[in-house]
């Protein structure tokens, strides 16, 4: 824990990015105020209106879990006490590529069967219990306040929304701040605000994937359960099989999220939803939910594009102002990187606070960019492997996709390649490690079997190839 020698930090947004920022700021700042438009104290562990995509399956990758465990010792134990299923990532979460399952292998990494509202509620409970941290709910963020010369952000303009978000807004007021952190997510207005203050347009990179998520929950036990004590089946979309899914056992239900790209959308009615599930590259998921009891209506969410905002490329930045989480980079959610990259951003912030001084924006954004490079390059390259997806392609993009396809094929028969691949997509190891001699030799030989991976997975007792 640091020495709380600085003044007042204000965090915009009370989701994962904002809560984690508040946690690390609380070590150095005497007061931390989190501004949130929803009334979170009434939400509990249910999805909230400001985050409609929270109803869909989320995953906490191992890198993010480790950071959360450092920030909140015993965090995983908290989830287990709530009945959240937890297992080894390589033996209880089963990835499929073009119908073939990755070889099972112990990884020592945790697969956590908790949806986002449960994880967020536990983080929120830990953060709001910290001394000096205040969560100001039901409050709209109107804009920023700067010093007259606009070289420093020194406050936030806000309005209360009225009781429980109803009625007219209250009077506008200014909350003075020594540091403001924007963690408002994909709808962040930081690019507009900074341009209005004269800092120019924030450079952006975009990958237009036009992804749609459709999720339906089911009541357990299932008539035909392919999971047993395992946690998830993940037939991942590929250019050859562009429909994907995540089928997971959660604390109180089973959930199936179907995804399609470039406008391909799973219907929300049961008949259409099941027809889409039947078209997946593996049959086990359709067979599991075909006769299962539905738990409430299905929900659908459209994700048009991944967006990376390159604040580190601005010629000048105001002091007293930082951006992290989805406000800085929005990832295709199919790769489950969002919560983990938010945790990585909080880790960058913590390092910049270690000396008890206000973070320098230029240095912070440079380090945030370095932390974002690996997850962005992996997800962007994978999306650009689909014909018709718009974005910047390079020779390196084509080479990476060709090699990763061979990695996935080899990982179906070689546990060591599977372990290396899982460590990379879990953001524990850099993707370059898959190019190391120990992995590359196995990949080029086609996996442990000595040849290229062959035909489709053949279901056995529980629908899984063992």
Secondary structure by P-SEA (a helix, b strand, c coil): cccccccbbbbccccaaaaaaaaaaaacccbbbbbbcccccccccccccccccccccccccaaaaaaaaaaccaaaaaaaaaccccccccccbbbbcccccccccccccccccccaaaaaaaaaaaaaacccccccccccccccccccccccccbbbbbbcccccccccccbbbbbbcbbbbccccccaaaaaaaaaccccccccccccbbbbbbbbbccccccccccccccccccccccccccbbbbbcccbbbbbbbbcccccccccaaaaaaaaaacccccccccccccccccbbbbbbbcbbbbbccccccccccccccccccccccccccccaaaaaaaaaaaaaaaacccccccaaaaaaaaaaaaaaaaaaaaaaaaccccccccccaaaaaaaaaaaaaaaaaaccaaaaaaaaaaaacccccccccccaaaaaaaaccccccccccccccccccccc
